[in-house]
Each structure stands twice: as structure tokens, then as C-alpha cells.
Amino acid sequence: MFADGDDQLAGVMDASAFLPAGVPAEWSVYFGVDDTDKASELVVELGGTVVEPAEDTPARLIDVAQQAGFTSARVAARTPFNIVLELRQ
């Protein structure tokens, strides 16, 4: 866990214990909101999709996606700190 005082900024977790064998590593981005359920409704209202409904963990989480119209995505470059994606419509 990376924090600034009491504010949690980032975390890293080994998910191999609950993911099926062969699932590759990935990064997820989380945004803090005051009301997760209201944010979920707003995502749908603005044309996004709720991939996984809200669930209670140490924080209340939802998994959402927005259709951006991309037909393909690939990793174009990788450094220890960045991944550059090439997106095509």
C-alpha cells in the first residue's frame, strides 16, 4: 500500500491465489467517489456499462467500462514505469 498520511494512493496485490492458472498480470485503476451507487447510475446514464455491480470489500467497488469505439488495442512499448498502447478505430 502506498499512502500520503491516511490517504491511500495505490496498492499492489498478488492475485494468483484466486485467479485461474494462466491469467496474465494486469493493472487496474481505481477512482474514488463519494457515492459508489450514484456513480454507477451516472456511468450508465452517460453511456457506459457496469461490468460488475457494486460489491463491498474494504471499499465499495464497481467495475465499469465505456465503449470508445476502438477495434483493436496492442502494447506498442513497455518500460519499467509505463505501457504505451496503440488504439485503432
N, C-alpha and C positions, 0 to 999 in steps of 0.2 A: 504494500500500500504506500502510495506517495501522498503526502498531505502538506498543507500550509496551515499550521495550527490545528484547529478542529475541522477544517475544510478538506474533505477527501478530493484529491485531484486526479488520481489514476491508480490502477491496481493491475497486478499480474497474477494469473492463477493457472495452475496445472489442471486441465480438464480431462486428462487422459483416464481418470478413474470412472468417469460416467459417460464418455463418448465411445462410440463403437470403434473397434480397431481399424486403422487406416484413414480415419478422418484427419485431414491436414490441420495444422495450426492455423489460427486466424486471429485477427484483431477486431475488436468491437468498439464502437464509440458510443458513449452514453451522454445524454444531455439532461441536466437537472431541471425539473419543472416544479411549480408549487402544487399542482393537482394533476396527477398521472391520468386519472379517469377523464378529466376535462380535456387534457392534451390528446388522449386517444380519440375522443369525439371530434376534435378540431382537425386531426390528421385526416380522418375520413371526409369531413366537410370540405377540406381543401384538395381532395382528390387522391390522397394517399391510401394505403392499405394497412390494416392491422394484421400482421403476420401471426403473432401470438398475443392473446389477450393479456390484460394486466394480471400479474401474479405477485404475491407477497414473498419477498426474500428479505435480506436485511434492509433492502429498499424496495419500493413498489415499482416493478418494471413492466414495460410493454415492448414488443418488437414490432417496429413499423417499417414500411418501405414506401417510396414514391416512385412511380413509373416515370422514368426520364426519357424514354424513347430510344435508348441505346440498343443496338442489335448485337454488339459484341464488346467484350472488355478483355484486356490482357495486361499482364505485368510487362511494362516497357523497360523498366530499370529498377534496381534494388540497391540500397546502401544499408549500412547498419541502422540508420535512423529514418529512412524514407522508402516508400514504394511509389513509383510513378506508374500510373495506369494510363493506357491508351484506350479511349472510349470512341466507338464509331456508331453513327446513326445510319 
